[in-house]
Amino acid sequence: MKILNKIIGIGVLGVSSLFTCNCSGFLDIDNPSAVTTDYYDTLEGQEKLVIDLYEKCRSLFTVNTLQFLGTDMYMSCDESPISVQFNGYTTDLSGLSPVIDSYWQLLYKMIQESNILLNRCTPDTAGEMYNELSAQGRFFRVLAYYYLVETFGPVPLLLDENTDEANIIVSVTRESEKNIYSFMISELEDIKNQLPEVSSEVGRINNTALKHFLGKLYLSRSYKGFALPDDLDKSIELFESVIASEHYQLLPNFADVFDEDNQNNIEIIWAVQYGSDKNYNGSGNPQHTMFGFNITALYPGMFTLNQQDYSAMQRDIWVNPIVHEWFRYPDIDTRYDATFKREFYINDKTNENYGKLGIYMPRWNDTSEDSKGAIYYYPFKDEEGNYNWYPALGMMNWKTDCMPMCNKFKETKIDWGGKGTREDIIIRMADTYLLCAEAYLKKGESDMAMCKVNQILERAAATEEDFETMRLKEPSELTLDRLLEERGCELFGEHDRWFDLKRTGKLVERAKLNPLVSKYNNISDMHMVRPIPYNERIKLQGLTQNPGYNN
């Protein structure tokens, strides 16, 4: 079976227009100047369009500013202009932000490439590959529209190829969210069962992933004013069909899901592929460098640049300390130690304490004051009850400036500071269970919701006895807030926290758990959508700004 990342990187080109991809892949195997739109009338050209859509998913799921910042779980480690805009929801947040602009362009490039593919791909050109190629094009077009409509609200719904330089788009209409959701759901319903249940190649979209995502669309719509009466029933039916899959299931041990020698395992329904071949790895998967601190710079002479021990983390995103408390029983919940690295042994051989425990951060609920003889001992809270694990921001009174590092995405087989090679998990079975629980909970079937969450907790518990301690005993224990916290524990670092909070209507309320959000005290309902990019609004008639934003 071929691995998809082995063929990602072949350049594709769309003729220049407002929403056309005028770019090549990172490998540039083809000479873009030699490619004309006629190339996409061929099966080879259409296959390369699909591959480019997979490549763009690498970019889609690494826009960390929009996925993580300004939520209850994650915060910036500084107060730079970009950080305070997205993590503090300051009045400077506007369509002038380059993050907003590039995100919009990326998503519409995905849509335009999908439109070209769907316009050119016919049974005559694609033969027996027609159903699979066209289904992938439609899936990625829906995926792009999902992130557009959830990020920006009403957006132009463009469903036709636009490669005619004589007819560049100059005027658009912002289609309602209701119509966009109707379109997305109709599209996926139409191609349901056209893809194989298991990916034809590692990294390819499959029907199981499609059903998971379709269930998520029904669930998302159920929260909106234009919800249909059977949205929750349909979402539950889809999630349950995925859970009943003959091909995918929960692994017995949480840590095994993230074992770097166990990638693309049976819990992972869809993952964006990278790999060790530098020709095809692009910028690499950055997950192993996130959610940590620069240990070698902060503790010179103690720690060397050793990828086997820890990654070259630059404090990209800080973990809100409150997240640790969501692991209610960290000593028996196996996810806690699988997620966080808390002990750091001195590995600089020139240090007199080489091999000894250099930094120790006990589990958050450990009040024993046992430092294990560590040179630096940082309990979860100080004597006054304030969090110790905070970045060195002035507003935090210059705390320890270190925290447990994220351990679940570790890369031990690359050079220090090298590009990440591991898959980027987008859809896995545990997420399906938790979304299914959310649908049951919203429907009022709390007992069924509790059952799904308990299946996740049973896997997380170290022993059967521990599960009896960890499990939910009564349906009333499972509130939406509790479910979101369980999602945080299970899916830490796995994208889309902002979108989870928005879907459930909890963004404004729960984001206030973030110290920087609280400090600037500016978040409101207007922030349930981002500003429309300024560069697009000045080009297009009819593309108005979202209420409350100045530019």
C-alpha angles and dihedrals in degrees: 000000000000119000112234095223089064090071101033112107101055105136123244131186137203121192111262115271136129097279100022125113106246096175142091132228120265095259097049095205090159124054102242092205089062094053120093128186089256086073089073091062086073129079090237092055092047092050089052091051089055091049090051089053089056090049091053090056086068088063094040094059097043098061088110095171091066098038102047116013120090093027134112093257107044138039139177118262093222142034100240117149094262093045096052092045094057101024097039101031089226124179089257090072104111146137088275090078112114089215091060093044096050093045092054091048093049093052094047090047087057089050094048093049089049090050092051090049094048092047094050102033111093134157087256095055099035101032113184090359093062099098095046096044095046092044091054091049092051092046093053092046089055091045090055093047091049091059092042096051094042092047101040107015115223110024136168110285104217115182103160131080112257110194098126108113090198091061105046112169111256101160132042142171123228103235116218120258088239093060094043091052090048089052095047095048093044091051095052093042088054095053097036109129094016092102125063116265088236121041115267086219129017107272097023120126112254137191092260091058090046092054091048091051093044089052089052090053092053090047092049092049091050089070094053132088091247095053118143120229095246099045094105093045091052093046091051092048091053095045091048090051090054092047089052091053117140089212106045131045143150112282113236092240125047094212091056090065089067100036104131088220091054103056121154090023125167094273093059111085097177132003132171107241131232124156147180097277103102091205091067104028099085112189090341131233106299097196094103090059096052134086098031144076138256098266097175093053097043094046106034116186093024106067129040130201097275118153090191090066102037140339129260094265120182099188092258093163128011122218114234103240091227088072090072090060091058086071090079095186105028094167092061101025103092091201092071099064091035089056102040133047109209105164123068120184120205107257101174103108091204090063115096089225095052111158095018126115105275103177126018128183111179123215109286094253095048107116096166093105087221105153093185086227093291119165089227119029120189117180118196093258135021126236091276092054095253122138115264096193100079134118119259096265119147090235089058092055091245101292126188094296092219136086139174108294122235106259104179096081097044119153115204100164101065133076119268108282092009126146115276115255103186126107117263107232111222104163125021135163097255089060089053091054092050094046089049089052089051091053092049090047093051090048090055096250095125095163091060090045090052090050092056094048091047090055088058092046091048090058090046095051117096093222140005088257090053091051089059087059096044102041126100108255101191131030089233089068091068108082123163089256091053090049091051089051091050088052087053092053096045100038102034110163094002098121138255103062090141090052092048091054092046093049093054095043090243101112100101094041100044097037087068087073085072109092094219093049088051093046095057092036093199106116116120140153091285088072092065083092130036124236119273110250113266093219091059096045094055090053099045131059112220096028099118127184123256114258116274098023120109103204 
